[in-house]
Amino acid sequence: MADKLRPKYHFSISGNGNPGDSNGAFWDGRRYHLMYLVKRDDGYRWGHVSSTDMVDWEGHPDAIGPGEADPGGCFSGGGFIDGDGTAYLTYWMLWGPRGLGIAKSRAPFDQWEKLPQNPVVKSTAWGWTKDVGPDGKERVYASADPSNIWKFNGKYYFVAGNLCLLNDLGRAADSPENLKGDCAYLFESEDLEHWNYKGPFYKRKTNSSRAQGWTDTDEDCMCPSFLPLPSSPNGGPMTDKHLLLFISHNRGCQYYIGDYRGDVFHPTSHGRMTWQDRSYFAPEALIDGKGRQIVWTWLVDNPADDFKTYGWSGVYGLPRSLWLQADGTLGIAPIDELKRLRKNEKTWTDLRLADGETKPLEGFTGDCCELELSVDANSATAFQLNVRVSADGQEKTVIRYDAETKELVFDASASSLEPFNGFKEHVDIERAPFALKENEALSLRVFIDGPVVEVFANGRQAITRRVYPTMESAGVSISAKGGSVSCNVSAWEMNGIHTGN
């Protein structure tokens, strides 16, 4: 924990093994449970922690790992708790043409039993299946990365991801159109033990619609999570819309909002949570007792060999609350429980900046903190928050609202004096679509936790990145461009958390 590269209030992992995808989340009526993929000496296992508040975490024994039917271990999947209190984990059995498995447990969820029926979905190739359907015709479908289970009209369902199927059968120019691009495949059960393939779960728009913000043919659908959308960040009644979270391995975390009627999901809109690379990855979501949909993700832009060098690896994004806004778009906000970590508040009121002016927030150290800003930026072309600023100004990370390009921009091009040595697809500048409405103030919540910076804008956009300053770069300042702005700022130092692992 003394390592300056290790965050203090984000969940991160130390100990035996390199971590990966967030997995198997569920709410048991009292505690939040979160699993995470971890490669240990004997193969892939699922680490397991739980919490009453999603802030401090307690460790459990590994939930699942290598066995006779899956000697390479257990890859990604989802979590579900049934009405009788039994929890179920879906997972991808390793290696080769094995299939999808299920394990179950009851409170306190420290002992998990793999179903004797495993694989409940049999693969005939790595991550996909060819068989003959009830109509006597040959069919192919994906059998990798199962989602959470859900229940609808008395039956159980989950979907599987299509990376392997796409790689083997869908990437050629003359591949069948229905095998190109992202798709999830639906399975149904009456008893959670015997599962039948139902068909493709949704139909993506063709790549001619890419200009409208939908996906391209080189994208896959993996790490899926499928849940209803609540009507507010605090939960409450569910809306009539559902959210399919997933990743493509080349574009990262994204989602569809749409209508669900049992066997088919009809997306009505599409959005992304990462745009220029795939550093925000592997979403895992649950519905809690308040009716909130809460998601975690894995932040993959690690330094090279971090586990070997520093003895720890793996950082997960702050839990986000997701909901359906009145205009049909996705609401995104940090959970309220994070406010418990605040201490030593400082405020700056009615800060006024002329065009081209920069003001530091004097007397505040911004390397483990939260910032909350309300900015009247309607007369300026850009407002800029500079964080992790070195004393000489050589290092800084820039968060900018650009009114002309209608973007929220995260610019790490000057974050470090050393080139980034790690995640090979890392880019310095991330750009998310975002525009203020007429006369709307810019409302930012920014979390800085060592190398992790998370930005939430007006409850409808967010960017999470990691940066690696070489100096004691902890200054904070604000800037205006193309006009004057006025700004109110509240800032808090943040307590650390117990990660329980």
N, C-alpha and C positions, 0 to 999 in steps of 0.2 A: 504493500500500500504506500510505501515511501517513494515509489517510482513516480516522477513528475508526469510521465506519460499516462499513468493510470487515473481514470476519472474517479472522483470521490462520491458522487451521488447517482451515477448511472450504474446499472447492474453490469458487472464484469466478472470474469472467471479466472481463477488461478487453480493450481494443482495439476493432477496427472491428466494431460490430454489437451489437444487442440480443439476448441469449440467451433460450432457452426450454426446452422439454422435454429431459430426459435421454433419450438414444437409444442404440441400437446397441451395447450392452455385450457383450463376449465375452472369454473367457480363451483365450489362444493356446498354452498349455502353459508359458509363461515370463512373460508380461506380461498385465496387466489392461488392456483397452481400453474407453474410455468416449467416446461421442459426445454432442454436445449441439446442439440446434437453435439457429441463430443467424441473425438477419435482417441481411444485409449490403446494400451499396448495390445489388447486382444481383439480389437475391432471397434466398430461404431456402437456407442451406447447413448442413452438419453439421460443426461443429468436432470435433476429434479429439485426445484425449490418451491416454497410456498410462503404466503404472506397474508396478513389480515388487511394491509393497507397499500400494497404495491410499492411501498417505499423501503421498508426493512424486510429482508428475506431470511428464511430458515432453510437449512439444507435437509434433504432426504437422501436415502440411498438411491443409486442409479435405478431408474424405473425399468428399463429393458435394455438388452444387449445380446451378444452372440449366443446362439443355442444350436441344438442339433439340426433343426430345420433351416436355420439362417446363420451359418458359421461365421460369416463376415460381419454380422451384427444387424442393426436396425437403422434404416435411414429415415428421412423426414416423413411426418404425418401429423395428425390432428388429435384433439381431445374432445370428449363428450361425456356428460354425466346423465344417466337415465333417471326416470322418476323414482326408482327404488333406491337411489343413492349409489349404484354401481357406476364406476367410471370406466371408460373404454378409450384406448389409444389405438389409432390406426397407424400403420407404418409400412415402409417399403422394405421387404426382406432382401438381404444381401448374401451373395452376389449372383450374377447371371440370371437365367430365366426362372426365377423363383416365384415372385408375385407379391401380393399385399397381405399383411397379417394384422391381427387384432389381439390386444392384450387387455385384461380387465383387472380391477381391484376395488376394494372397498376401504372406507376410512380406517386408519389414517393414511392409506394409499402408499404404504411403504413396501408392500409385496405385490408384485404383478404376475398374473398367470396368463401365458400365451394360450390362445384357443387351440384345442386339438385339431380343429378344422383347417388351420392355417396350411397353405395360403388360402384365404377365403376368396381371393381372385388369383387364378393361376396365370403366370406369364409363360409364353412360349418362346419369347426372345427377351433380351435385356430391356425391361420397362414397357413391353407391349405384348399383345396377345393376338393370335390368329386362331379362329375356331369357326364352327358352323352354327349359324343362328337357328331359331325355331322354324324359319321358313326354308331351311335346307341350303341357304346360300352362305358362302364363305364371307367372313367379316374380320376386320381388324379394329382394335381399340387399345387405348393406352392403359397401362397398369403400373404406374409409378407415382410417387408423391401423393398419397391419398389425403384428402381434406379431413376436416372434422366430420363427424357423423351428425345428422340432424333428423328430426322426426316430422313427418307430414302425413296427416290423415291415417295415423296408426301404423305407418310403415317407416322404416329407417333408410337413410340415403347417405351416400358420400360420392365425391367425384375424384377422379385421378388425373394427373398431369401428363402432358404429351411430349416432353422433350425428346425422349428416346424414339418414339414413333415418328416425330418430325425429322429427326436426324437420319433415320434409316429409310423412310419412305416419302418424306414431304419436301425435301429441299431442292430437288432437281426442277429445272424449268418445266419439264413435261410431267411432273407429279400431279396426281389428281387434286383438283382444287380443294376438296374437302379435307385433304391431309396437309395443306399448307397453312402456316401461321399457327396462332394459338388456338387451343381448344381443350376443354375438359370433358371427361367421359363419365357418365352417371351409372351408379350401381344401386340396387334396391334389395332390401331384406325385410322379412317379417319377424325374424328372431335374433338378429345380430350375429348369427353363425353361418347362415347360408345366403349367398349373395348372387344376384343375377344382373347381368349387363343390360342396361336399358337403352343406351344410345348416346350420341353427342349431346352435351348439356346446353350448349348455346351455339349460335352462329355468329362469327365475327364479320365485320364489314370487310369487303375486299380492299386491297391496297390502293385502289383508286380513291378511297375515302381518307387516305392518310392525311390529306390537307385539313380534314375536319377533326384531327386529333385522335383517330383510332389507330389500330395496330397494323404492322406490315407483315409480309409473309415470312420474314426471317425471325419472327418472335415466337416464343413458346409460352405455354401456361404451366407453371410449376408452383409448388408451395401454396396451393389454393386454400382459401378460407371462405366459407359461404354462410352468411348470417343475415337476419333481418336488421333493418336500420331503425333506430329509435328516432324520436321527434325532437330531441334536445340533447345537449352535451351531458345533461344530468340524468338521462335515461327517460323514464316515463313510458307512455304508450308507444308501441311499435307502429311504424307507418306501413303502407302497403308496398314498400320498396325493399329490395334485398341488395346486399353488397357482396360482390365476388372480388376478393383481394387475391392477387397472385403476383408472380414475377415472370418476366422473360429473362433468360440468362444474359442477354445482350443489352437490355434496357432497364432492368431492375424492377422495383415495386410499382404496381399500377392497379387499376380497379375498373370494374363495371358496376354501374347502378342500373337496376332493371326490375322487371316483373317476373315473379315466380309462381307457377301454377302446377307444381308437382313434378312432371317429367321433364319440363323444359324451362330454361331461364331465357328471358327476352331482354337483352341489354338495351337500355335507352340512352345511356351516355357512358363515356369513357374518360378516365383521367389517370394521371401519373403522380407518383411521389418521388421520382428521380427522373432526370431528363437528359443530361449529357453523358452520364456513365451509369453504373449500377451499384453504387456504393451503399444505397439504402435497400435492404435485401431481406427476403424470407419472412414475410409477415405472418403473424400468428395472433388470432383474435378470439375473444370470448364475449358472452353476454353475462353481466353480473347481476346481483340481486336488486340493483336499482334500475335494471333495464338498459344499462349503458353497454355499447359495443366498444371494447378497448383492445388496442392492437399494440404488439411489440414487434420490433424488427432487429435484424442483425446488421451492424455497421461494418462492412467488409474491408474498408480501406485501412488495413493494418500496416504498420511498418514490416519490412521483410524480416522473417525469422523472429518475430517478437516473442513467441513462447520460449524459444531456445535462448534468446538473448536476455529477456527480462523476467522469465519465470511465470508469466501470465499472458493471456491473450483473450480476445473476445470482448466486445462492447456491444450492448444492446440499447436501442433508442429508448427515450422516455416513453412510458405508456401514453398513448394518445386516445382521446375519446373521439369517436366518429358518429356522425348523425346526419339526418337528411334535413337540409335547410328548406325554408319556405319556397325558395325558387327552384327546388329540385336538385341543387348541387350538394356536394359533400361538405359537411362541416368538420373541421379539424381543430382540436384544442388539446393542450396538456391537461391531464387529470387534476382535479382540485386538490387531491391529497398531497401533491408536491409542495403546496404552500406551507406545509408543516415543517419543511426544511429551512425556511427563511429565518434570518436573524440579522440584527444590526441594520435596520432600514435607514437609507439616506434618500432625500428627495431634492429635486431641482425643479422649481416651478417657473413658468413663463420665461423659458429660455428663448431668446430671439436671435435668429441668425440672418445676416444679410447674404446676398448672393456671393458665393465663393468663400464664405467665412467658416472656420472650424473652431469649435469650443471643446476643450477637455472637460470631463467630469472630475474636477479636482478632488483629491482626498479619497478616492475609491480604488480599490484593487480588484480588477476584474478577471481573475483566473479561476474562481469557484463561486459563481454568483448567478443571480437572476436579475434581468432588467425588464422593466415595463415602461413603455413609451406611448404617449398620445401626442400625435404630431399633426398640426395643421399645415399640410404641404400643398394645398391646392393652387398656390400661386407660384410654385417652383416646379422645375422640370425633374428634379431629383432630390431626394433626402438620403443621407448616408450616415449609418452608424458604424464607427470604426472600433473594433474590439481587438484584444490581444495585441495592443500597440506597444512597441518598445520605447524606451526613454528617448532614443535618438530618432524615432520615427521610421527606421529602416524596415522593421517588421510590423505588419498590421493585417488584419482580416477585415474585409469591407462587406457590410450588408447594406444593400441599396434598393430603395424603391425608385424605379425609373418610370415616370409618368408618360414619357414619349414612346417607349417601347412596350409599355404595359407589362412590366416584369418585376418580379422580386429576384434580385441578383445576389449571389454569394460569391465573392471574389477573393480567392486565396492565393492570387498570383504573387503577393508580397508577404504571405504569412510566415515564410521561413527563408533564411539566408541560404539554406541547403536544399538541393533538389530532393523531392520526395522519393524515397527508396522503399517501395512496397507494392501495393495494389497496382497492377500493371495498367489497368484501364482508367486510373485516376486522372481527372481533369481539374484544373485550377478554378474554373469559373462555371458555376451552376446557375441556370436561368429557369425560373418557374413563371408561368403565365399568371399575372395578377394585375388587376386594375381597381383603383378606388372608384366608388360611385360618386355622383355629383354631390359636392359638399360633405363627403364622408371624410372623417379624420383617419389617418393612418394609425393603427393600433398594433404595436409589436410587443410580443413577449419573447425574450431572448435568454437562453440558458447557456452559460459558459461553464464547462466542467473540464479543466485541463485541456486536453486536445479536442474535446467534443463541443461543437457549437450547434445549438438547435434554435431555429427561428420560426415563430408562429405569427401570422399576419391576419388580423381581422376575423379570426375564426374560420377562415376558408382556404388558407394556403400555408404550407410549411416546408422548410428545407432543413435537413440535418446533414452535417459534414464533420469530418475530423481534420484538424490542422496541427502542425508540428513546429512551433517556434523554436528557435535555437537559443534565444535570450530570455531574460525574465520579462517577457512581454505581457503586461497585465493592465495597460492603460485603456481607457475608454474615451471616445470623443464623438461629436456629432458634426455634420457638415451639411451645407445647403448648396444647390447649384441651380442656376436659371431662375432665381427668384428668392424671396425671403420665406422663412418658416418660423413658426413658434412651436415650442415643445415643452411638455412636462415629463419628467423622468422620476421613477422610483427604482431603487436598486437595493438588493439584499445580498449579503453573504449567505452561503448555503452550508448547512451541516452535511456531513457525510452519512452514508448508509451502511448497514450491515448486509453483505451480499450472501452470507449463508452457504458458501460453497468451498 
